[in-house]
Amino acid sequence: MSYSVKPAAQRHLTALPNIERAATSIYAPEDLPHEALIEMVSSDQFEEAQRNDRLWVATDEQDRPVGFLIADLVDATLHIREMDVHPDHARRGLGATLLRHVLLEAEHAGHTSVTLTTFSHVPWNGPFYRSNGFTEIDAAQLGPGLADRLSQERGRGLRNRVAMRRLVRRAERAKHWGDA
């Protein structure tokens, strides 16, 4: 089966809550307690992200969504709010493809990095993002918006959460070559 990643269209939005629910079903209850599960992305939030060009979908050959990535602006940086792939389509590189796509979008929009918050210990979270070039952000270097996100997550019972950042290519080139 082949997949593609593209900006979400209005016709894709109704499938996204089902993907989110299916993706959360693979977490252990101690990682995603009931209080956290009721904080799903709302249809209004999906619609707003789609209108603001911050929602991308991975689709199958029939243009049916099988994964998505939704982003916000946090501390003036593109922030991955959530990325989900339906478990029936997992382990096929869709998460990495969605990440590469959002990094290119961030570079095109002039962002120097992309941030996210995630579980540090779940293999398809922290270790996955590290293998894709993200690094943990020290608590002293968190911006106020990202610090607030982590605090809200702890308030919903989420444990072992970290903030991570990845430079986008333009910023990586500048760091490597010493120019701005």
N, C-alpha and C positions, 0 to 999 in steps of 0.2 A: 504494500500500500504506500502511496506517496502522499505527502502532506505539503501544505504551504502555510506561510505566516504572512499575515496582511493586517492592515488596520481593520478594526471591527466595523461592520456595517449594521444598520438597524436590524436587519433580518437575523443577525447572529445573537442578539442580546438575550432572547428568551431561553437559549440553551445554556447560558453561562452559569446560572444558579445550580443546575443539575451537575455540571462539571465540578463546581466548588464543593457541593455536598459529597459527591463520589470521592473526590480527592481527600477530603477530611476524614472519610471513613477508614482510612488506612493508619491513622494515628492512634497511639495508645491513649486510653482515657487519662492517664497521668500527665500526658503532654497536652492534650486538648480537652480540658474539662468542659462539662456541659455549659457553663457560663460563657466560655469562649465560642462555643458552637452557635450560640444564638446571635452572635455578632457577625453574621454573614454580610457580604456586599449586597446592598439593596439595589433594586432595579433603577431607582433614581441615580445612585452612584455610578452604575454601569452606563446609564444614558449620559450623564454629565461627562464622564471620562471619554466616551465615544465622541461626543460633540467637541471636546477639547483635544482630540487626537492623542489621547493617552491610554488607549485600549487596543490591544492587538490580539488576534486569534490565530491559533493553529487549526487548520481545517483539513478534512480528508478530501478524497477525490470528488465527492459530491457537494463540497463546500459546507459540510456540517462541522461546526466547531467541536474540537476534541481537547482543546486547551486554550488558556488565555493568560495574558499578563496585563495587569492594570497598574498604572503609575499615577503618582501625585507629584506636586512640587512641595518639597519640604526643605526649609532653610535655603531656598533658591536653587535647589538641586533636584534633578529628576530622581524620584524615589519609587522603587518597586513596592507597591502596596501589597500585591499578592500575585503569585504565579501558580496556576494549577493546570495539571494535565490529568485527564480522566484515566483512572487506573487501567482500563482496557487498552490504552494506547501508551502506557508508560514504558520506559526503558528502550525507547526508540530514538532518543536524541532530541525530542521535541522541546524539553526544558532548555537545553543548551542552545537550540535554534532560536527560541523566543528571547533568550538572554542576548545572543549576538544581535538580533534584530533591534532590541531596545537600546543597546549600546550604540549602534549606528544611528538610530533616531536621535539619541542624546547628543552625539557628536554633531549631527546635522543641525540641531537646534542651538548649538553653541554651549552646551553644558560640558564641564570638564570632568565630571564624575557622575556615577549612579550609585545610590545608596539603597539599603534594604535592612529590615530586621528579620531575624530567623532563629530557629532553634540551633544551638551550638552542637548538639549531640546526635540529632537525627540524621542518618546517612544521606538522605535525599535533601537535606537542608544545608547546615553549615559546611560539612565536608564537600558537598556538591558545589556550593558557591565558591569555596576556596579553590577547588580544582578548575574553576572558571575565572580565576584571577581576582576574586574579591578578597579583601583583608579586613580583619576586625578593626573597629575604630575604638581607640582608648576612650574611656568615659570622660576624661578631661578634654577631649577634642570633639565631643558631641555638640552639635548646634542645639539651640533650644527646642526646635521642632522635633528633631530626632530623639532627644532626651525625653520629651513629652510622650512620644510614641512608645518608647520602651516602658515608661512609667504606666501608661494606660494598659499595655499588655500585661504587665505584672499585676495590675489591679483586676484584670479579668482572669487571673489564676494561671497565666502562662509562666513557666519557669525555664531556666536555661536559655534565655533569649540574649542575642547579641546584635549589635548594629555592625554592618559591613559596608565597604565602599570599594568601587572599582573605578579607576581612571578610564576615561574613554580614549580612543586612539590618538586624537589630537593632543590631549594632555600627556599621554604616554610618550609620544614623539618629542614633545617639548621637554619632558623630564629627561629623556634619553640624550637628546642633542643639546640640552642646556639653553634652549631658546624659548620664548614665550608664545 
